[in-house]
Structure formats: structure tokens, C-alpha cells
Amino acid sequence: LPRLSTAYVPQGRMPPALEVYHVPPEGRGPGKFVARLEAGGASGPDEDGEPSDEVYVAYELDRKLKRIVLFHTWTPSALRGKGLAARVCEEAFAWAEANDTRVVPECSYVSDTFLAKRKDLERLVDR
């Protein structure tokens, strides 16, 4: 997987040692921007079927309308509140900007939390 930049650091926090990767959509499946974590515990799915060793934002791409729809963000419960989801969202927005693509924030984390802190990225958003 190609490594993307990880320049964004949430205010008041140390930059997490994360490498964010872009996993493009395959067939009808979604794409995602994902960071795999070195968890001290077990890896694999948690009780909700979500990965216990990944942070990601999933998306669907509408090439015709040049829009990326961010529809789901995941952070393992033990790691929430550390700015990790913001890191993967930042990469999604950087990709959208580099590819002249608008962002549709369907995920409540992206629309309500991430964008509330990153007003500078509103210029890329279609609501």
C-alpha cells in the first residue's frame, strides 16, 4: 500500500505514529483510508465485527460527479479520543483536494466532529 503524508496533528496533541494508507474501492466494495495499529493485545474483529487494530474512514466514490462520500469512521473503543480518526479523515480530504473531488460527509463523526475543528476544509465539502 502506498504511504500518504501524515502532516495533520490535532491541536494540543502529540502526532500519533501512524502511517495512513489509501485502499481504493474494488468492484462494488468501498474504499478506505486506514491506519493499522500495533496493538499490544489481540488483533482481528471485535465484538461488533470491526477491526480491533485499525482506524479508518470508509468511502464510496462517484467518479461521474467527482465526489467522495465518507460514510463510516471507525476507531477501536480503547483508542477513541486520541485524534486517530482525525488523522485518517485528514488523508481523505487531502486525497479529495489532490484529485479535484468534492467531499460528502455522511458519517456523523466527519460532519459533526472533524469538520467542526477543521473549518478550513469546508471549501471541499458538498452537503
N, C-alpha and C positions, 0 to 999 in steps of 0.2 A: 504494500500500500504506500502511496506517495505521502510524504510528511508535509504538512502545511505549517504555515507560521503560527506561532502562539504568542503574539505580541500583546494581546489584551490582558490586563491584570485588573481585577475588580479593586475599587478604591479601598484602601486600608488593609489590604491582604497581601501576603507574600505570593508570588507566582507559583502555582502548583507545577510540579514537574510532570507535565502532560504532553504527550505527542498526540495531536489530533489528526485523524485520517479521514479522507473522504472515500466512502464506499458508494459508488454510483448505483442507481437502480439497475436491477437485472430483470428483464422481461416485464411482468406487471408488478413486481415487488417494489417496495420503497427503497430509496437511498437513505444514507445517513452519514452524519459527521460523528465520529466516535473516538473516544479515548479509552484505551484498555488500561486498567489499573492493576498495579501489583498488589494484590490483596494478600494480607497475611493469613487469611482464612481460606475456606474452600471457594472455588470458582464454579461457574455454571449457573443454572437458573435458580432464582429464589422462590419463595412460596407463591408469588404471583406470576411466575413464569418469566420474569425479567432477569437479565444477566446480573449477577452479583459483582462482576468485575469490570463493568463497562458504564460509562456515562455517554449518552448520545442524544442527538436530536434527529428524528426521522422526518423524511420529506417525500413529497411527490413532485415531479417536475412536469410542468405544462410547457412543452417546447414551443407550441404554436403561439401562446400568449406571452411567452418568455417570463414565466412566473414559477417560483419555487414555493410550495405550500408546506410550511413547517407545522406538522400536525401532532407530534408527540415528543416529549423530552423525558429522559429517564436518568435518574441518579439513584444508586443504592441508598436505602434509608439511613444507614450508618454514616454516609458521607455527605448528606444534604447540608446546605448552609455554608459551604466552603468555597463557593464560586465556581465549582466544577462545571455545572450546567452552562453557566455564562461563557466558559471557555469554548465549548463546542458550538454554542449559538453564535459566538463571535466569528468562528470559522465559516459557518453557513452564510452569514452576512457578507463576509469578505469574498467568498466564492460568488455570491449573487452579484456583488458590485463588479468584480473582475469579469463576469460573464454577461454584463448588461441585462440582468434579470431582476425583476421585482420580487419582493418577499411578501407572502401572505401568511401572517402569524395566526394560525388556527389554534395552536397549542396555548393554553392559558398561561403557562409559565413565560412563554415568549412574549405574548401580547401584554400581560399584566405586570410581570416582574422584570424581565430582562429589558424590555423597551422603556419601562419607567425609569430605569437607571441609565439607559443609553439613548437619550433623546436625539443625539447626533445621527443615529441610524434610521430615524423616522423617514428620511428622504428616500429610502429604498423600499418603503412599505406601501402595499396596496391593501386596503381594508374592504 
